[in-house]
Amino acid sequence: MSLTPVQRQILKFFQEHPQAVETVRGIATWLGQEAEVVEQALEGLVSRKWLALHETSAVRGYALTADARFLTQIREALGAP
């Protein structure tokens, strides 16, 4: 499964901010994208286990995985060394 342009933007954001935990609205603002488009892209990345979903009763936050295997897959998908 290939990455959408928005998924690529999201992964690059998290590579530049690896400690970030961010909401759909926050990521949409950073990327200048519609929240609905970002949410759909995030769900695809969570299903690959490239991003982790942190939920409370009030908020959903997304973060880059800490799993080295998935980090390698992300670098390869983005064409990074």
C-alpha positions as CSV (number, residue, x, y, z in Angstrom):
1,M,0.0,0.0,0.0
2,S,1.5,3.3,-1.1
3,L,1.4,6.5,1.0
4,T,-0.9,9.4,0.2
5,P,0.7,12.9,-0.1
6,V,-0.9,13.8,3.3
7,Q,0.5,10.7,4.9
8,R,3.9,11.6,3.7
9,Q,3.5,15.1,5.2
10,I,2.4,13.6,8.5
11,L,5.3,11.2,8.7
12,K,7.8,14.0,7.8
13,F,6.2,16.1,10.6
14,F,6.7,13.4,13.1
15,Q,10.3,12.7,11.9
16,E,11.1,16.4,12.6
17,H,9.2,16.3,15.9
18,P,9.7,12.7,17.2
19,Q,8.6,13.4,20.7
20,A,5.4,15.1,19.6
21,V,1.9,13.9,20.6
22,E,-0.5,15.9,18.5
23,T,-4.3,16.0,17.8
24,V,-5.9,15.9,14.4
25,R,-6.7,19.6,14.6
26,G,-3.1,20.4,15.5
27,I,-1.6,18.3,12.7
28,A,-4.1,19.8,10.2
29,T,-3.1,23.3,11.3
30,W,0.6,22.5,11.0
31,L,0.1,21.0,7.5
32,G,-2.5,23.4,6.3
33,Q,-4.9,20.6,5.5
34,E,-8.5,19.9,6.3
35,A,-9.1,18.0,9.5
36,E,-11.1,15.3,7.8
37,V,-8.4,14.5,5.3
38,V,-5.7,14.4,8.1
39,E,-7.9,12.1,10.3
40,Q,-8.3,9.7,7.4
41,A,-4.5,9.7,6.7
42,L,-3.7,9.3,10.4
43,E,-6.0,6.2,10.7
44,G,-4.1,4.6,7.8
45,L,-0.8,5.2,9.6
46,V,-2.1,3.9,12.9
47,S,-3.3,0.7,11.1
48,R,0.3,0.2,9.8
49,K,1.5,0.8,13.4
50,W,3.7,3.6,12.2
51,L,1.8,6.0,14.5
52,A,0.5,5.3,18.0
53,L,-3.0,6.5,19.1
54,H,-3.2,7.8,22.7
55,E,-6.8,8.3,23.8
56,T,-8.5,9.7,26.8
57,S,-12.1,10.4,27.3
58,A,-11.6,14.0,26.1
59,V,-8.9,13.8,23.4
60,R,-7.1,11.7,20.9
61,G,-3.4,12.2,20.3
62,Y,-1.1,10.7,17.8
63,A,2.6,10.0,18.1
64,L,5.4,8.4,16.2
65,T,5.9,4.7,17.0
66,A,8.9,3.8,19.2
67,D,9.3,0.4,17.5
68,A,12.6,0.3,15.6
69,R,11.2,-2.1,13.0
70,F,8.4,0.4,12.0
71,L,10.8,3.3,12.1
72,T,12.9,1.6,9.5
73,Q,9.8,0.9,7.4
74,I,9.0,4.6,7.6
75,R,12.5,5.7,6.6
76,E,12.4,3.3,3.6
77,A,8.9,4.5,2.6
78,L,10.0,8.1,2.6
79,G,13.2,7.3,0.8
80,A,15.4,8.4,3.7
81,P,18.8,6.7,4.5
